[in-house]
């Protein structure tokens, strides 16, 4: 009986995690399973998007979407970021991780790093509620044939 309950819970947990990842990718329109690397010495700034995703800005106006292996509540309240890597690059493979300097010193592995354009970074900021969407002007009405006004006598 315990094995059945454990199997059901494991299946539910895995399906929820997979649905969460698919939903995240579908909404953003950005493939978030990249294998890009970031030179650690070029990291200039970061923006926390939620408890699993952040944007890291590097040199030359390069911006990267970094997705963590699991959710971290320390990500939103972290005072600063540190990196744990075996070389000078931060990559989503090889055991590299991000260390959050806050109330507790938590280290979380990296699932994916994807370089994004400025437009995609803007789209991510809007999607995660970090920026208000830009106001778009309503298109001018097109003339409709046959919509003229007739005068009655």
C-alpha positions in Angstrom: 0.0 0.0 0.0 2.8 2.4 0.8 4.4 1.7 -2.6 1.2 2.6 -4.3 0.8 5.9 -2.4 4.5 6.7 -3.0 4.1 6.0 -6.7 1.0 8.2 -7.0 2.7 11.1 -5.2 5.8 10.7 -7.4 3.7 10.6 -10.6 1.8 13.7 -9.5 4.9 15.6 -8.6 6.6 14.8 -11.9 3.6 15.7 -14.0 3.2 19.0 -12.1 6.8 19.9 -12.6 6.7 19.0 -16.3 3.5 21.0 -16.9 5.0 24.0 -15.1 8.0 23.9 -17.4 5.9 23.5 -20.5 3.6 26.3 -19.5 6.6 28.6 -18.8 8.1 27.9 -22.2 4.8 28.3 -24.1 3.9 31.6 -22.5 7.2 33.2 -22.9 7.8 32.0 -26.5 11.4 31.6 -25.6 13.1 28.3 -25.6 14.4 28.1 -22.1 16.5 24.9 -22.3 19.6 26.6 -23.6 23.1 25.4 -22.9 24.9 28.8 -23.2 27.7 29.7 -20.8 28.5 33.1 -19.2 32.0 34.3 -18.3 31.7 34.9 -14.6 34.0 38.0 -14.7 31.6 39.7 -17.2 28.5 39.5 -15.0 27.3 43.1 -14.4 23.8 42.9 -13.1 20.9 40.5 -12.5 17.1 40.8 -12.2 15.0 38.2 -10.4 11.9 37.2 -12.4 10.4 34.7 -10.0 11.7 32.0 -7.6 13.2 29.9 -10.4 14.2 32.3 -13.2 16.5 35.3 -13.5 18.0 37.5 -16.1 21.8 38.0 -15.9 23.4 40.8 -17.8 26.9 40.3 -19.1 29.3 42.3 -21.2 28.4 43.8 -24.6 24.7 44.2 -23.7 24.3 40.4 -23.6 21.4 39.2 -21.5 20.8 35.6 -20.4 17.8 33.8 -19.1 18.9 31.5 -16.3 16.6 28.8 -15.1 17.4 27.0 -11.9 17.0 23.3 -11.2 14.4 23.9 -8.5 12.6 26.8 -7.0 14.4 28.9 -4.4 12.7 31.3 -2.1 16.0 32.9 -1.3 16.3 34.1 -4.9 13.8 37.0 -4.3 15.3 38.1 -1.0 18.9 37.6 -1.8 21.3 40.5 -1.1 23.7 39.3 -3.7 24.7 36.5 -6.0 27.7 34.3 -6.0 28.8 31.5 -8.3 30.2 28.1 -7.8 32.0 26.8 -10.8 35.1 24.6 -11.5 36.4 27.2 -14.1 35.8 30.8 -15.2 32.4 30.1 -16.9 29.0 29.6 -15.5 27.3 26.7 -17.4 24.2 24.6 -17.0 26.2 21.5 -16.9 29.2 20.3 -14.9 27.8 21.0 -11.5 27.9 24.8 -11.7 25.5 26.6 -9.3 24.4 30.0 -8.1 24.9 30.9 -4.5 22.4 33.3 -2.9 23.7 35.5 -0.2 20.8 36.2 2.1 19.4 34.9 5.4 20.7 31.4 4.5 23.5 30.7 2.1 21.8 28.5 -0.5 23.4 27.0 -3.6 21.1 26.0 -6.4 22.1 24.1 -9.6 21.4 25.6 -13.1 19.0 23.9 -15.4 19.5 26.1 -18.5 21.1 29.3 -19.7 19.7 30.9 -22.8 21.0 34.1 -24.4 18.0 36.4 -25.2 17.7 39.6 -27.2 16.7 42.9 -25.7 13.2 42.5 -27.0 12.9 39.0 -25.5 14.3 40.3 -22.2 11.7 43.1 -22.3 9.0 40.4 -23.0 10.2 38.4 -20.0 10.1 41.4 -17.7 6.5 42.1 -18.8 5.5 38.5 -18.5 6.8 38.2 -14.9 5.3 41.5 -13.9 8.6 43.4 -13.4 7.6 46.0 -16.0 4.4 47.4 -17.3 3.7 46.7 -21.0 4.2 49.5 -23.4 1.1 51.4 -24.4 0.2 50.7 -28.0 -1.7 53.2 -30.1 -5.0 52.0 -31.4 -4.9 51.7 -35.2 -6.8 54.3 -37.2 -10.2 53.1 -38.4 -10.2 51.9 -42.0 -12.8 53.4 -44.4 -15.6 51.0 -45.0 -17.2 51.0 -48.4 -20.9 51.7 -48.3 -20.8 53.4 -44.9 -21.6 56.9 -46.3 -24.4 58.9 -44.7 -27.4 59.6 -46.9 -29.5 62.8 -46.5 -33.2 62.3 -46.4 -35.5 65.1 -47.7 
